[in-house]
Amino acid sequence: MRITTKGQVTIPARLREKAGLLPNTEVEFAYDGKGSVRLFRARKSKAKTRGEKLVEQLIEAGRRYPRKMTTDEIMALTRGDD
């Protein structure tokens, strides 16, 4: 395996599968001081995911509109048509 001029290396598919590294997985590297580099799945960032933001938006909408909503009204909220 060789590092490209851009510093890129391909992780073999069997290793990615074993480690559960899917496309767009954030990773971190650590140097042990003895010449080895380790790859880790990045810790979860504090930034909220799209799903977390959506749930918050729906909870807030429930507070603003304390009544039963139609499916169309709920879908409008999930799309941000509010």
Rosetta constraint file for C-alpha pairs under 8 A:
AtomPair CA 1 CA 9 HARMONIC 7.51 0.50
AtomPair CA 1 CA 10 HARMONIC 7.85 0.50
AtomPair CA 2 CA 9 HARMONIC 6.58 0.50
AtomPair CA 3 CA 7 HARMONIC 5.57 0.50
AtomPair CA 3 CA 8 HARMONIC 5.46 0.50
AtomPair CA 3 CA 9 HARMONIC 5.02 0.50
AtomPair CA 4 CA 8 HARMONIC 5.17 0.50
AtomPair CA 4 CA 9 HARMONIC 6.54 0.50
AtomPair CA 11 CA 15 HARMONIC 6.78 0.50
AtomPair CA 11 CA 16 HARMONIC 6.49 0.50
AtomPair CA 12 CA 16 HARMONIC 6.36 0.50
AtomPair CA 13 CA 17 HARMONIC 6.06 0.50
AtomPair CA 14 CA 18 HARMONIC 6.18 0.50
AtomPair CA 15 CA 19 HARMONIC 6.08 0.50
AtomPair CA 16 CA 20 HARMONIC 5.86 0.50
AtomPair CA 16 CA 21 HARMONIC 4.89 0.50
AtomPair CA 16 CA 22 HARMONIC 7.12 0.50
AtomPair CA 17 CA 21 HARMONIC 6.27 0.50
AtomPair CA 17 CA 22 HARMONIC 7.61 0.50
AtomPair CA 21 CA 25 HARMONIC 5.97 0.50
AtomPair CA 21 CA 41 HARMONIC 7.63 0.50
AtomPair CA 25 CA 41 HARMONIC 7.25 0.50
AtomPair CA 25 CA 42 HARMONIC 7.96 0.50
AtomPair CA 26 CA 41 HARMONIC 6.14 0.50
AtomPair CA 26 CA 42 HARMONIC 5.25 0.50
AtomPair CA 27 CA 39 HARMONIC 6.73 0.50
AtomPair CA 27 CA 40 HARMONIC 5.50 0.50
AtomPair CA 27 CA 41 HARMONIC 4.41 0.50
AtomPair CA 27 CA 42 HARMONIC 4.42 0.50
AtomPair CA 28 CA 39 HARMONIC 5.84 0.50
AtomPair CA 28 CA 40 HARMONIC 5.16 0.50
AtomPair CA 28 CA 41 HARMONIC 6.17 0.50
AtomPair CA 28 CA 42 HARMONIC 5.24 0.50
AtomPair CA 29 CA 37 HARMONIC 6.59 0.50
AtomPair CA 29 CA 38 HARMONIC 5.55 0.50
AtomPair CA 29 CA 39 HARMONIC 4.68 0.50
AtomPair CA 29 CA 40 HARMONIC 6.16 0.50
AtomPair CA 30 CA 37 HARMONIC 5.58 0.50
AtomPair CA 30 CA 38 HARMONIC 5.18 0.50
AtomPair CA 30 CA 39 HARMONIC 6.62 0.50
AtomPair CA 30 CA 40 HARMONIC 7.86 0.50
AtomPair CA 31 CA 35 HARMONIC 7.22 0.50
AtomPair CA 31 CA 36 HARMONIC 5.97 0.50
AtomPair CA 31 CA 37 HARMONIC 4.57 0.50
AtomPair CA 31 CA 38 HARMONIC 6.48 0.50
AtomPair CA 32 CA 36 HARMONIC 5.74 0.50
AtomPair CA 32 CA 37 HARMONIC 6.39 0.50
AtomPair CA 32 CA 38 HARMONIC 7.78 0.50
AtomPair CA 48 CA 52 HARMONIC 5.86 0.50
AtomPair CA 48 CA 53 HARMONIC 6.35 0.50
AtomPair CA 49 CA 53 HARMONIC 6.29 0.50
AtomPair CA 50 CA 54 HARMONIC 6.18 0.50
AtomPair CA 51 CA 55 HARMONIC 6.22 0.50
AtomPair CA 52 CA 56 HARMONIC 6.29 0.50
AtomPair CA 53 CA 57 HARMONIC 6.16 0.50
AtomPair CA 54 CA 58 HARMONIC 6.20 0.50
AtomPair CA 54 CA 78 HARMONIC 6.70 0.50
AtomPair CA 55 CA 59 HARMONIC 6.17 0.50
AtomPair CA 56 CA 60 HARMONIC 6.14 0.50
AtomPair CA 57 CA 61 HARMONIC 6.11 0.50
AtomPair CA 57 CA 77 HARMONIC 7.83 0.50
AtomPair CA 57 CA 78 HARMONIC 7.91 0.50
AtomPair CA 58 CA 62 HARMONIC 6.18 0.50
AtomPair CA 58 CA 77 HARMONIC 7.12 0.50
AtomPair CA 58 CA 78 HARMONIC 7.37 0.50
AtomPair CA 59 CA 63 HARMONIC 6.50 0.50
AtomPair CA 60 CA 64 HARMONIC 6.29 0.50
AtomPair CA 61 CA 65 HARMONIC 5.87 0.50
AtomPair CA 61 CA 77 HARMONIC 7.71 0.50
AtomPair CA 62 CA 66 HARMONIC 5.54 0.50
AtomPair CA 62 CA 67 HARMONIC 7.72 0.50
AtomPair CA 69 CA 73 HARMONIC 5.95 0.50
AtomPair CA 69 CA 74 HARMONIC 6.52 0.50
AtomPair CA 70 CA 74 HARMONIC 6.39 0.50
AtomPair CA 71 CA 75 HARMONIC 6.11 0.50
AtomPair CA 72 CA 76 HARMONIC 6.13 0.50
AtomPair CA 73 CA 77 HARMONIC 6.41 0.50
AtomPair CA 74 CA 78 HARMONIC 6.41 0.50
AtomPair CA 75 CA 79 HARMONIC 6.31 0.50
AtomPair CA 76 CA 80 HARMONIC 6.23 0.50
AtomPair CA 76 CA 81 HARMONIC 5.00 0.50
AtomPair CA 76 CA 82 HARMONIC 6.41 0.50
AtomPair CA 77 CA 81 HARMONIC 5.79 0.50
AtomPair CA 77 CA 82 HARMONIC 5.51 0.50
